[in-house]
Amino acid sequence: MERYADDAFVLSTVDYGESDRMVTLLTREHGKLTAFAAGARKSKRRFAGALEPFMRLRVQLVETRGSTVRLDSADIVSGFYAAREDLSLIARALYAVELCRELTRDHEPHPELFLLLEAYLHRLDAKEAGPTSLLAFELSALAQAGLMPRFDSCALCGGAPGERPRFDQGHGGAVCEPCGGRARDSVAVPVALLSGLRSLQEGGRTPLPPDLRARARGLLNVFIAHHLGRRLKSVDFMAQVGLD
């Protein structure tokens, strides 16, 4: 059995049996892993509060039979404790880690996504990440997963979206008015919304006005749910705490 160390984020945890825990990790070098943490629920020393969502860790892992690995130890590198004191920041962080969990496959390294998540959580912890920054994070995460929506041209004909554009999640982005009939699930969207999302996609960080931000939030929720096959649970939590 091979033993190795890696940097990791805790994406989610599930209690197993009376004392153990299954932990989903996003590691820098080995991608998403499911790790078995023996005695994690009883031992106050062994993992010492490390196995909480969006913790940044240095972990010691052991390969076992099958796809699950064994988690031997976990040292906290960053707990993002300032963010954990604010419910709105907790909601955004939980959304970010759930999105990363669902966009990745087991054992497929995504070092760029790891660094993207790390940078976003540090901005949350420093309280430098406004609402628009979550949209920017999502668009970058989708690009890393090969699911980047198109906002600059029609996803069907490749032409300009025009003055009365629509958006269709099934076709992967904006569609022009003439192509709208071929995209039965498409919805009309403001030109300014496509421009704002395209700017974020290209690295711009100008905050969107609240009305456009809310429309963008709904648009990406639908797009992501379509491609993942389900709505992320943390979307509802963000709505409960009043986040668009």
Secondary structure as a PSIPRED ss2 file (coil, helix, strand):
# PSIPRED VFORMAT (PSIPRED V4.0)

   1 M C   1.000  0.000  0.000
   2 E C   1.000  0.000  0.000
   3 R E   0.000  0.000  1.000
   4 Y E   0.000  0.000  1.000
   5 A E   0.000  0.000  1.000
   6 D E   0.000  0.000  1.000
   7 D E   0.000  0.000  1.000
   8 A E   0.000  0.000  1.000
   9 F E   0.000  0.000  1.000
  10 V E   0.000  0.000  1.000
  11 L E   0.000  0.000  1.000
  12 S E   0.000  0.000  1.000
  13 T E   0.000  0.000  1.000
  14 V E   0.000  0.000  1.000
  15 D E   0.000  0.000  1.000
  16 Y E   0.000  0.000  1.000
  17 G C   1.000  0.000  0.000
  18 E C   1.000  0.000  0.000
  19 S C   1.000  0.000  0.000
  20 D E   0.000  0.000  1.000
  21 R E   0.000  0.000  1.000
  22 M E   0.000  0.000  1.000
  23 V E   0.000  0.000  1.000
  24 T E   0.000  0.000  1.000
  25 L E   0.000  0.000  1.000
  26 L E   0.000  0.000  1.000
  27 T E   0.000  0.000  1.000
  28 R C   1.000  0.000  0.000
  29 E C   1.000  0.000  0.000
  30 H C   1.000  0.000  0.000
  31 G E   0.000  0.000  1.000
  32 K E   0.000  0.000  1.000
  33 L E   0.000  0.000  1.000
  34 T E   0.000  0.000  1.000
  35 A E   0.000  0.000  1.000
  36 F E   0.000  0.000  1.000
  37 A E   0.000  0.000  1.000
  38 A C   1.000  0.000  0.000
  39 G C   1.000  0.000  0.000
  40 A C   1.000  0.000  0.000
  41 R C   1.000  0.000  0.000
  42 K C   1.000  0.000  0.000
  43 S C   1.000  0.000  0.000
  44 K C   1.000  0.000  0.000
  45 R C   1.000  0.000  0.000
  46 R C   1.000  0.000  0.000
  47 F C   1.000  0.000  0.000
  48 A C   1.000  0.000  0.000
  49 G C   1.000  0.000  0.000
  50 A C   1.000  0.000  0.000
  51 L C   1.000  0.000  0.000
  52 E C   1.000  0.000  0.000
  53 P C   1.000  0.000  0.000
  54 F C   1.000  0.000  0.000
  55 M C   1.000  0.000  0.000
  56 R E   0.000  0.000  1.000
  57 L E   0.000  0.000  1.000
  58 R E   0.000  0.000  1.000
  59 V E   0.000  0.000  1.000
  60 Q E   0.000  0.000  1.000
  61 L E   0.000  0.000  1.000
  62 V E   0.000  0.000  1.000
  63 E E   0.000  0.000  1.000
  64 T C   1.000  0.000  0.000
  65 R C   1.000  0.000  0.000
  66 G C   1.000  0.000  0.000
  67 S C   1.000  0.000  0.000
  68 T C   1.000  0.000  0.000
  69 V E   0.000  0.000  1.000
  70 R E   0.000  0.000  1.000
  71 L E   0.000  0.000  1.000
  72 D E   0.000  0.000  1.000
  73 S E   0.000  0.000  1.000
  74 A E   0.000  0.000  1.000
  75 D E   0.000  0.000  1.000
  76 I E   0.000  0.000  1.000
  77 V E   0.000  0.000  1.000
  78 S E   0.000  0.000  1.000
  79 G C   1.000  0.000  0.000
  80 F C   1.000  0.000  0.000
  81 Y C   1.000  0.000  0.000
  82 A C   1.000  0.000  0.000
  83 A H   0.000  1.000  0.000
  84 R H   0.000  1.000  0.000
  85 E H   0.000  1.000  0.000
  86 D C   1.000  0.000  0.000
  87 L H   0.000  1.000  0.000
  88 S H   0.000  1.000  0.000
  89 L H   0.000  1.000  0.000
  90 I H   0.000  1.000  0.000
  91 A H   0.000  1.000  0.000
  92 R H   0.000  1.000  0.000
  93 A H   0.000  1.000  0.000
  94 L H   0.000  1.000  0.000
  95 Y H   0.000  1.000  0.000
  96 A H   0.000  1.000  0.000
  97 V H   0.000  1.000  0.000
  98 E H   0.000  1.000  0.000
  99 L H   0.000  1.000  0.000
 100 C H   0.000  1.000  0.000
 101 R H   0.000  1.000  0.000
 102 E H   0.000  1.000  0.000
 103 L H   0.000  1.000  0.000
 104 T C   1.000  0.000  0.000
 105 R C   1.000  0.000  0.000
 106 D E   0.000  0.000  1.000
 107 H C   1.000  0.000  0.000
 108 E C   1.000  0.000  0.000
 109 P C   1.000  0.000  0.000
 110 H C   1.000  0.000  0.000
 111 P H   0.000  1.000  0.000
 112 E H   0.000  1.000  0.000
 113 L H   0.000  1.000  0.000
 114 F H   0.000  1.000  0.000
 115 L H   0.000  1.000  0.000
 116 L H   0.000  1.000  0.000
 117 L H   0.000  1.000  0.000
 118 E H   0.000  1.000  0.000
 119 A H   0.000  1.000  0.000
 120 Y H   0.000  1.000  0.000
 121 L H   0.000  1.000  0.000
 122 H H   0.000  1.000  0.000
 123 R H   0.000  1.000  0.000
 124 L H   0.000  1.000  0.000
 125 D H   0.000  1.000  0.000
 126 A C   1.000  0.000  0.000
 127 K C   1.000  0.000  0.000
 128 E C   1.000  0.000  0.000
 129 A C   1.000  0.000  0.000
 130 G C   1.000  0.000  0.000
 131 P H   0.000  1.000  0.000
 132 T H   0.000  1.000  0.000
 133 S H   0.000  1.000  0.000
 134 L H   0.000  1.000  0.000
 135 L H   0.000  1.000  0.000
 136 A H   0.000  1.000  0.000
 137 F H   0.000  1.000  0.000
 138 E H   0.000  1.000  0.000
 139 L H   0.000  1.000  0.000
 140 S H   0.000  1.000  0.000
 141 A H   0.000  1.000  0.000
 142 L H   0.000  1.000  0.000
 143 A H   0.000  1.000  0.000
 144 Q H   0.000  1.000  0.000
 145 A C   1.000  0.000  0.000
 146 G C   1.000  0.000  0.000
 147 L C   1.000  0.000  0.000
 148 M C   1.000  0.000  0.000
 149 P C   1.000  0.000  0.000
 150 R E   0.000  0.000  1.000
 151 F C   1.000  0.000  0.000
 152 D C   1.000  0.000  0.000
 153 S C   1.000  0.000  0.000
 154 C C   1.000  0.000  0.000
 155 A C   1.000  0.000  0.000
 156 L C   1.000  0.000  0.000
 157 C C   1.000  0.000  0.000
 158 G C   1.000  0.000  0.000
 159 G C   1.000  0.000  0.000
 160 A C   1.000  0.000  0.000
 161 P C   1.000  0.000  0.000
 162 G C   1.000  0.000  0.000
 163 E C   1.000  0.000  0.000
 164 R C   1.000  0.000  0.000
 165 P C   1.000  0.000  0.000
 166 R E   0.000  0.000  1.000
 167 F E   0.000  0.000  1.000
 168 D E   0.000  0.000  1.000
 169 Q C   1.000  0.000  0.000
 170 G C   1.000  0.000  0.000
 171 H C   1.000  0.000  0.000
 172 G C   1.000  0.000  0.000
 173 G E   0.000  0.000  1.000
 174 A E   0.000  0.000  1.000
 175 V E   0.000  0.000  1.000
 176 C C   1.000  0.000  0.000
 177 E C   1.000  0.000  0.000
 178 P C   1.000  0.000  0.000
 179 C C   1.000  0.000  0.000
 180 G H   0.000  1.000  0.000
 181 G H   0.000  1.000  0.000
 182 R H   0.000  1.000  0.000
 183 A C   1.000  0.000  0.000
 184 R C   1.000  0.000  0.000
 185 D C   1.000  0.000  0.000
 186 S C   1.000  0.000  0.000
 187 V E   0.000  0.000  1.000
 188 A E   0.000  0.000  1.000
 189 V C   1.000  0.000  0.000
 190 P C   1.000  0.000  0.000
 191 V H   0.000  1.000  0.000
 192 A H   0.000  1.000  0.000
 193 L H   0.000  1.000  0.000
 194 L H   0.000  1.000  0.000
 195 S H   0.000  1.000  0.000
 196 G H   0.000  1.000  0.000
 197 L H   0.000  1.000  0.000
 198 R H   0.000  1.000  0.000
 199 S H   0.000  1.000  0.000
 200 L H   0.000  1.000  0.000
 201 Q H   0.000  1.000  0.000
 202 E C   1.000  0.000  0.000
 203 G C   1.000  0.000  0.000
 204 G C   1.000  0.000  0.000
 205 R C   1.000  0.000  0.000
 206 T C   1.000  0.000  0.000
 207 P C   1.000  0.000  0.000
 208 L C   1.000  0.000  0.000
 209 P C   1.000  0.000  0.000
 210 P H   0.000  1.000  0.000
 211 D H   0.000  1.000  0.000
 212 L H   0.000  1.000  0.000
 213 R H   0.000  1.000  0.000
 214 A H   0.000  1.000  0.000
 215 R H   0.000  1.000  0.000
 216 A H   0.000  1.000  0.000
 217 R H   0.000  1.000  0.000
 218 G H   0.000  1.000  0.000
 219 L H   0.000  1.000  0.000
 220 L H   0.000  1.000  0.000
 221 N H   0.000  1.000  0.000
 222 V H   0.000  1.000  0.000
 223 F H   0.000  1.000  0.000
 224 I H   0.000  1.000  0.000
 225 A H   0.000  1.000  0.000
 226 H H   0.000  1.000  0.000
 227 H H   0.000  1.000  0.000
 228 L H   0.000  1.000  0.000
 229 G C   1.000  0.000  0.000
 230 R C   1.000  0.000  0.000
 231 R C   1.000  0.000  0.000
 232 L C   1.000  0.000  0.000
 233 K H   0.000  1.000  0.000
 234 S H   0.000  1.000  0.000
 235 V H   0.000  1.000  0.000
 236 D H   0.000  1.000  0.000
 237 F H   0.000  1.000  0.000
 238 M H   0.000  1.000  0.000
 239 A H   0.000  1.000  0.000
 240 Q H   0.000  1.000  0.000
 241 V C   1.000  0.000  0.000
 242 G C   1.000  0.000  0.000
 243 L C   1.000  0.000  0.000
 244 D C   1.000  0.000  0.000
